[in-house]
């Protein structure tokens, strides 16, 4: 194999890898397929169902981002006994993530 052929093969491999998605992006969860919905305020009573299944930090990040709210990075996310997720962002913002019947996954700033 000539150096030119080897170089072309390497170039092809690099170009093919450019379009690769990370493991995080390659396997979207149910939360990432839901259209962004306006987040309800904590003052109004809402029916809360468990947040979508999956890694709490990943679900929180996807739902917070889909709802258009700010969160630089999810610093901590824990699933509560009722299935909701309490998340804290690196900037200090806190959210509760849950599923609202008829609306889908939502993130409410606390």
ChimeraX attribute file (.defattr): number of C-alpha atoms within 10 A of each C-alpha:
attribute: neighborCount
match mode: 1-to-1
recipient: residues
	/A:1	5
	/A:2	6
	/A:3	8
	/A:4	9
	/A:5	10
	/A:6	11
	/A:7	11
	/A:8	11
	/A:9	12
	/A:10	12
	/A:11	12
	/A:12	11
	/A:13	11
	/A:14	11
	/A:15	11
	/A:16	10
	/A:17	10
	/A:18	8
	/A:19	8
	/A:20	10
	/A:21	10
	/A:22	8
	/A:23	8
	/A:24	9
	/A:25	10
	/A:26	9
	/A:27	10
	/A:28	13
	/A:29	17
	/A:30	15
	/A:31	24
	/A:32	18
	/A:33	11
	/A:34	16
	/A:35	13
	/A:36	18
	/A:37	15
	/A:38	14
	/A:39	18
	/A:40	14
	/A:41	12
	/A:42	11
	/A:43	6
	/A:44	6
	/A:45	8
	/A:46	11
	/A:47	8
	/A:48	16
	/A:49	16
	/A:50	17
	/A:51	26
	/A:52	21
	/A:53	13
	/A:54	12
	/A:55	12
	/A:56	22
	/A:57	20
	/A:58	17
	/A:59	26
	/A:60	35
	/A:61	23
	/A:62	20
	/A:63	29
	/A:64	26
	/A:65	16
	/A:66	20
	/A:67	18
	/A:68	13
	/A:69	16
	/A:70	13
	/A:71	20
	/A:72	13
	/A:73	15
	/A:74	21
	/A:75	15
	/A:76	14
	/A:77	22
	/A:78	16
	/A:79	20
	/A:80	12
	/A:81	8
	/A:82	11
	/A:83	18
	/A:84	22
	/A:85	23
	/A:86	21
	/A:87	27
	/A:88	22
	/A:89	19
	/A:90	12
	/A:91	12
	/A:92	13
	/A:93	17
	/A:94	19
	/A:95	21
	/A:96	22
	/A:97	30
	/A:98	26
	/A:99	20
	/A:100	18
	/A:101	11
	/A:102	6
	/A:103	13
	/A:104	18
	/A:105	30
	/A:106	26
	/A:107	32
	/A:108	19
	/A:109	18
	/A:110	12
